[in-house]
Amino acid sequence: MTQVDPLLVVSSLNVKYKVPGGKFLQVIGGLDFEVQRSQFVSILGPSGCGKTTLLRVIAGLIKPTSGKVSFGRGYFSGPPQIGLAFQQANLMPWRNVQANIALPLEVTGHQRTEIDEHVGNLIHLVGLEGFEKTYPHDLSGGMQQRVSIARALIREPDLLLLDEPFGSLDALTRERMGDELLALWQASRKTVIMVTHSISEAVYLSDRVIVLTPRPARINLDIKITLPRPRNTDTRYLPGFGKLAHAVRQAIKE
């Protein structure tokens, strides 16, 4: 059987921040893991353990103290494209849905016809038809997050990083958005790494769940989610779902 190179490799990753008094706070304490192409991976752990820092290092926004993040050979002709969506949608209030999604392509100088085509496709994919000219203040929180995710996808990223994308939503909206993200992933098969505090959400969406220890972050559990795909609401009631959720919960408590 041919061995497939991983899309992402995190090797001996350490991150320290300088704090008052000239001391250093170690946030990440030696992480090693790989992510295969088209995998959906969720990362959980106690608050403040370094989950968001890890995403920012992968995105190239923070330089690690030591170790490295590398991308698999043969996948890219140039630097990998990375999409990033945060807990807050961070939309520009003076730009409508269409214009917010289009912004990354406008900045990089794409032709208007190409931009309009890509935006139209994404608006359909995230279910925002009819809201193209709507401004953020007239959108619900869930719809704002759809715009944010569409904007992160507009450059057709090789890797999509999601930092608590539904954390500010109420429980019912969050569950519905999880279903929509699942459908979106099924259609696009993007490689996704998502930070979340929801065990149920992680098990439901993911191929794999990584649980980090308290700071400095190390891997306490790296578990494959064996639930069959495609998944729907009934998946949450399978006996295997509860066993997997329990294993993740125990790892977080340790």
GIJOUR-V37189 format. One record per backbone hydrogen bond with DSSP energy under -0.5 kcal/mol. NH is the residue of the N-H (numbers start at 1). CO is the residue of the C=O. Records with the same first field share a line. If there is no record, write none. Layout:
# GIJOUR-V37189
NH->CO + CO
This chain:
# GIJOUR-V37189
7->35
8->35
9->70
10->33
11->9 + 68
13->31
14->66
15->28
17->25
19->23
22->19
23->19
25->17
26->24
27->15 + 25
28->15
29->217
30->13
31->13
33->10
35->8
39->36
41->39 + 192
42->208
43->194
44->210
46->212
49->46
54->50
55->51
56->52
57->53
58->54
59->55
60->56 + 57
61->56
62->56
65->14
66->14
68->11
70->9
72->7
75->72
83->159
85->161
93->91
95->92
97->134
98->132
100->96
101->97
102->98
103->99 + 100
105->102
106->102
107->103
108->104
109->106
110->105
115->111
116->112
117->113
118->114
119->115
120->116
121->117
122->118
123->119
124->120
125->121
126->122
127->124
128->123
131->128
134->131
136->95
138->135
139->136
144->140
145->141
146->142
147->143
148->144
149->145
150->146
151->147
152->148
153->149
154->150 + 151
156->153
158->81
159->81
160->191
161->83 + 159
162->193
163->85
164->162 + 195
167->164
169->166
174->170
175->171
176->172
177->173
178->174
179->175
180->176
181->177
182->178
183->179
184->180
185->181
186->182
187->183
188->184
189->185
191->158
192->39 + 190
193->160
194->41
195->162
196->43
199->197
202->198
203->199
204->200
205->201
206->202
207->40
208->40
209->223
210->42
211->221
212->44 + 210
213->218
217->27 + 49
220->211 + 218
221->211
223->209
225->207
226->224
235->232
236->233
237->234
238->235
241->238
242->238
243->239
244->240
245->241
246->242
247->243
248->244
249->245
250->246
251->247
252->248
253->249
254->250
